[in-house]
Amino acid sequence: MPNTPGHPTWLAEAVIYQIYPQSFADSNGDGIGDLPGVTSHLDYLRDLGVNTLWFSPLFVSPFRDAGYDVADYTAVDPRYGTEADLGDLVAAARTRGMRVMLDLVAGHTSDQHPWFGAAADDPSDDRFIWSDSAVPPGPDWAPSPGARPGHYLPNFYSFQPALNFGYARPHPDEPWRQSVDAAGPRLNRAALREIMAYWFDRGIAGFRVDMAASLVKDDPGLTATSALWRDLRDWLDDAYPDRVLLSEWGDPKRSVPAGLHADFFLHFVGRPLLSLWGNAQGSHSADWPSGPCYFAPEGDGSMREFLDAWHEADTAIDGRGFVALPTANHDFSRLTCGTRTRSMVAPAFAFQLTWPSLPVIYYGDEIGMRYLPGLPDVEGSQLGSEARQGSRTPMQWDDSPNAGFTEAPSDRQYLPLDPDPGRPTVAGQLADPDSLLHQVRALIALRASRPELGTGGSVEVLNDGYPFVCVRGDTYLIVVNPSGRTARYPLDGFRTTKELLVRGIESGSGGELLAAPFSYGIFELAVR
């Protein structure tokens, strides 16, 4: 497939589905999801309409941070299966028109990685960031566990030693602050290429890059970090031009021009995503910006923060890549959370799947699985006040024991299931033509059949209050009301000719649209 100047053509049409592998489907009864389990449900994902599957980390790990502590970048952890299982999944997905992406933890390893074990005994090894001083340079440094004296710098938890990609501002009095061109940083940049190539050669379509902005330390303006990714992108375009990098950076206006193909708006970077559906009723940190969100029954939010950030990013990107817009993720609350119940979230999908960004659906959101509070801390999921485990519960497939996720007893399951007897299931929603699942499937199909609703179509916002109203490609009118109140919008100068997908939107007197609570509509317009 030919590429555009900025990205592989297939990426523009991607509808991404994030799979948290330990919670999706367990094939062997050990209580933890695995690759054969996912493979057994590929027909469901194909029928949903998604075409790109992104897996949270699958690599060998001690799982003190749910796999974001990698002990071997080129081996599948046995709890998920084998490399052959992954190869079978990739091949089976390909026959169904789907690509597979993996998660690359680029900035740190586990303290169980052989690289770190070697560095902890060898003062000449600069793959990680070390100070030989008996006194730690700062409060975040951890003592050496080996024969090497001194301390090392972790990225987050102490068991996640930071890989050395150098410092943007070296200092002779602090010898651990090596230049980005020193031997250790060069070795790690080469290792990133080797890891990517290993999996690209096995059919992987790309990586979501964990904490992509964190590699070079003390980097004002992230200039050196951007240069690192630009260099990697040049290599990628030459060696693997149809592969992609989706970054966890949170600033698309900077990251995509730096060389990443796409970047998320993130819950912990500014307000763009929080202003849409961050209702602070699930996994939430007091350090995050506060304020009402637009997609909430109270109807007190505004689209303006998101729209301003999106337009700024879109202008900076200038066709070279995309903003990725997730429904949720393994660190952030699901759409169905707190006072925003399952019956209220369809308008969020209607917006996400008709906006010119890359839609990313978190597993289970398409059936309205809820954020579940009060769960135990499993594999580092409790991060301060952020109870991330509430978004990581097992997929709910049917009404059989354990919702069809596993045959293991409850005390062996990765996390508890939603105990609500009325919890949604795939089987139940497939049997209900009015279900959220069928609405999401219809929205994805509509996006696929009308390019103007995808990443390439123009967008004109007509109203950023309630209801939200925009026009895509001069052809389609989008109306979304996620509040609990009826909202009105005058159709001055517009005439709709066809209802494509409409839930709760009616024509009122005087040529206005009446948007019932939690409604949406996609209409074809007459020539303006």
Steps between C-alpha positions, in 0.01 A plus 500: 500500500647841410586745775413866532788740569429481873381149581400160361163529330342229713546702817259770378224239498591331828246434772719380787391263776712478814523154656618464858612140447477372856132600513363416154457122469659207684536182293678272749313559824777665701296816561715723277418594144730377225571511127302189399207653687521812286533295183178319584314834501642654182172450316330716764758775448469477122122529524536796735680671213836578658801443277800554730563318829736657753618275781624628831840343581540129421873466566671300774457683829488449878170696478559740784348767271271281289762440232630856475811359667656302215760228559536390135385708203514215250310229685129455574432440867392137555184602678373635168626213287789467258645693210333241278165591661565864419593407143177302467302797631669742258431267207140439602442873547648571159253265331223704665636834385656597832853606598671444835699757695703438816596723792864612521624614840788705365619697802573236762525128566428276794777467756485131402612570143844349426617841380447643846652201674817545294510875559457456876831310509698699241594866564587542133149410382311816406175347374325641810551824696741450791668713762797341675449724803408343831254787542207492254488807273132542578203343680391293199824305468523137618803315644693262278393137550831361373874527538502840336504782758262792505145550380290477184214715374162329460224645283194430716519213746842409641488169310487687166855626436509776240681418179769755421408708196716783626438846638425800286715709735810305615704638788862414587427502873229237453660223293179295476357777280646362180457653157237353270791398276689309771554126462216392731230710331620388156476138613144548619389675182640207303316260733168673427554441127595137562192433715268662249656315209471168682123536528445674167664200333238284673205692361439761769358818344630749755544599860329717752802659670467533875594841645669604176581849629702375797812356334754784501531652845503871590384591151343848497258521212559128435731596214742210549215253551341620177830457317526142631158410361565681173812288454306181575225606262752554220623145556144368511399675178798347325491146643130447586296771328164335565547474878385761752579649840215621721637694794399547859622859505183703544599792280428420133600844378855422609528120477370446146730761342777331703445178308225300671214405270231578757466606861227483760331772688561364853325527831811622683611763246287813506125507459416396140400143586380573853274774366322238287440210742714537811228516767743438793277220630739213431877481481600859565793694638477827688795615289293500182321815384146524630176611343177360356502276196273537199379139483316491830135500603541831684560683173744750653797440270630664187656370180717810471808364683509189283430689178772758563756229575395291202517791254842601634626144461341451158663818371843396630465145366406631155412162353807315632309287749209494740358576840382177667184523709440213748176412675713396800812297569656275763593807710188713454135450590260339257225698330246326723610641833321636804191702413562450127325168450499260208182653356677838472820419310385443141535873419871477593547229238298702248740789548819293509412301188403802290785733603818524282729332751609138539238326715634263766245281675600346832388139532154467651404864454299397194260307725505757779714316753529729799791629704488285814610671825634335811715228342827365644837625384622247243841528333553865594161617380448730800717803420454741788137609481460356149310172530580383150381144567140618464552520124678164470228249593430187293314529171135402533417257221180326610285392793693182573710472817770768508329676208675265258840649578652197675426162655726578796348541846447856612799501735735431206366764263716796409246746635143455629215516254234768521263348760193679363253233381393746229853545365510529120633212293593457137246220456221699659567806290534303178147375564367854552485706178473823704806428714806719533704234320279515192513879505881497514515246217271718290708812570824324401339367183371846411845651548652232277244551224525880488855637484375849587434373854858379542836667545504662156168682495470868581325609819303814578374550854164673513429479873736410786234507769211258546433344257839480330450550128749472217513434127739243352617523141228758418271199479411363843342673798601359839288581807597371847329569832666311789319696772192405698304796362329555166702736282401698191683620193359709213566359155538838332629451147504120520271235362547135584409248233566170673526363853800267522520416869264684731416441865278753670537793257178645357396802296314758701290798402674792336763288325698400809636170616387362834766281662365282778725410794787270400421519131689524175431525131694476175321650203579541133468861391355647186742713299567813703 
